[in-house]
Amino acid sequence: MSVRQRHKPRFTVDVVRPSETGSLARSAAGVRRRKKPRFRVDLPESATLHAFAPSAAVARRRAVRQTFRTLAQRRQVRRATVFVGVVCIILITIMAGVNLAPQLGTYLTHPHTQGASPGKSTARAAVNASPDRVLRNQPVLPFPPLRTHIAAGSQPPAIQAKSAFVFDPSTGWIFYEKNADALRSTASLTKIMTMLLAVNSGNLDQVVTVGPDAAALVNSNNSYMGVSAGEQLTLRDLLYGLIVASGNDAAVAIADQIGGSEAAFVAMMNNEARQLGLNHTVFVSPDGANDANMSSARDLAVLSAVAMMHPEVEQIVSTQRYTIPQTPRHKAYDMFTNNELLPGGPAAYTGANGIKGGFTGKAGYCMAFSARQQGHLIIGVTLGDPSAQARTADATTLLNWGFSQDS
């Protein structure tokens, strides 16, 4: 045997599928085709079958095992890919649902507010909406559900205001209602919402630079604090100017700082109203000078009660006089409130601690008032009084009535 013959002949292992010809020629003769791959070993022509049969059999078995392992691995890869894809789709769907659910809910419940710029048309649409079309949200309020509480046999007093609402937020007891859900212009009671948003969203010690739009309101057509463009005051000082001096200029300066613009801040005001369930309320400006700011006595009383939950708010609304010394950044200010019920006022009421008065020709004389006696806080609102004297008298009468019932 030559040297070349002493080397083991090489052989190849071919995987033959049912569709191939050659060694599967017998399939054409009627042999049932196999679904699984077939394997064969091709030996060199010079080799004898008996000499290499064991090696060929081993190679065949190895080829079969390797092929099945490869096919199994491919199936596992495909299954894993499908599984990962399904998991990713589920996670993306869940995340999208969580992020879009609030916006979708807002759109479904208040489609008229989407993409609408605040203005007279928005206010008019809300005012003209019939009661059966008013969409009500579940209010998010920090006090018990409201319910009427009047002692048996007692007769509620008569007042001059067109509408009124009086209640105790700690118990939810309603002591007085008169056209409580009637829509009326809010005048400067609008500033209660402006103050609430400022306290919730801003830092009272942050410095605010007064813009020209706020300074432009210092004129005889507005109630004003008296700011000048370029002055720098703290947000706290502007809030005192907003409530004590009832400054429309302070309201716009606050709106620009908190909302970035007056229009954006008004949108925040209306969104907060929806969150509180104030379904009879719509704002078009942060100061109340526009009579298109509309609300009801009930809504404004609830808003006042929510605002009074903040100690900073109670401190501001209970202040009769506030002074700001002059600094290099601004001039001096000396402001007085028109709330005659506060201590030191001409009609001081025991325990009075707020809140805000207002007036326009259309709204009449309005007032949000509050007082605390023996641990009980009573809050009320009157809208449409004929005079400032009648406004003060009605507030006093309703506070007396409320405390007589709060037992």
C-alpha positions, 0 to 999 in steps of 0.5 A: 500500500502506498503512502498516499493510501495509508492516509485515511480517505476524507469524507463529506457529510451532506444534509439532503432535504426532501426537495433535493434530487440525487440520493432521493431519487427513489422519492420519485418512485412513490416513496413517501417524502419525509418532512424531517431532513435526511442525511447521507455520507459521501465516501471517496470512490477509492475507499471501501465502505467496510473500512470506514463504516464506523467513522462514517456512522459516527460522522452521520450521527454527529451531523444529525445531532448538530443539525437538530441543535442548530434548529432548536437554537433557532427556534429558541431565538425566534421565540425569545425575539417574539416574547421580547417584542410582545413585552415591549409593546405591552410596556409602551401601551401601558406608558402611553395610557398612563401619560395620555389618560389625564389629557383624554379625560379632560378632553372628554369631560371639557372638550370646549376648553381644548385649544380655546384661548380665554376670552369673552367668547369662552366666558359667554359659552359657559354662561349660556350653557344650560344647567343640564349640559354643565359637566360636573367633576368630582371635586377635590376638596379638603373638607367634608361634603356640603349639606344644609344645616339649619336649626328647626324652627329658625328663619334665615335672615333677609339680605339685599345681595342678589345671591349668597352662600355661607358655610362651615368648611370644617363640618360641611354645614351650609347655613345660608343659600340664596341663588347660590348657583346663579352665574354673576360677574366676580369683580375683584373676587377673581383675585382669590384664585390668583392668590391661591395659584401664586401660593401653590405654585410660587415662592413667596420670597422670589423676586418679581420684575414688573413688566410694562403690561402690569404698569400700564394698569396704573390709571383711573380705570383700575384699582391698583397697587401703583407698580412701575415697569422695571421695579423688583418686588417679592411675590409676597409684597405683590400678593399684599398689593393684590389683596389689600390694595386690590391691585389689578397691576399686581394681579398681572405682574403675578400672572406673568411671573407664575404663568409666563404670560397672562393668557397662560396663567388664566388657563391655569386658573380655569384648570384649577377651577375644574380640579376643585369642581367649580362648575359654574366658574370661568376666568378670562383675566387674573384681576377681575376687571373684565366682567366676563369673569363669571362664577357663583356664590357657592363656587366662590365660597368653596374657593375661599375656603380652599385658599384659607387652608393656607396660613400665608393666605389667612395672614394676607387677607386678614391684614388691614394695612400693609407698608413696604419700605423703599429700597434701591429696587422699588419705591415705598408703598402704603396700602389699606384694605376696603374690608370694613369687617377686619379689626380696626375697621369701621364695622369691625366684626369679632373674629373677622379674618378676611377675605376680599371685597370687589366692585364693578358696575355690572357685578355690583358690590361683592364680598368674600368674608370669613370669621373665626369664633370659638374654634369655628370658621365660617366663610361666606360670599355675597354677590350683587349688593347695591352699595358698600354699606349694604355689602358690609351689613349683609356680611355681618348679618350672615356671620351672625346667622351662621354662628347661631347655627354652628352648634 
